[in-house]
Amino acid sequence: MEVTMDNQAYNPGDLVYVFYRNPHTQDVANVQAAAVVNHPDNPDQLALFLYETYYPLTNEIAVYRSEAEAIQAYKQYFGDF
């Protein structure tokens, strides 16, 4: 299964990068690798697997193909990395 978002195609097994906020310290965000997988509860949908949790792969999540691209965006939004 392939999902296209923002002219990017994602497939199960892809490694992508996202911003992840520390749930205990909300003012701390990091660039984190996540795996694109089939959602275990709905195999017709893709999800991001991050820290033992599945997150729906939607346009509401900023997803980057490379760590360098994610870091560049992080600096633009949050300042120093």
Secondary structure by P-SEA (a helix, b strand, c coil): cccccccccccccccbbbbbccccccccccbbbbbbccccccccbbbbbcccccccccccccccccaaaaaaaaaaccccc
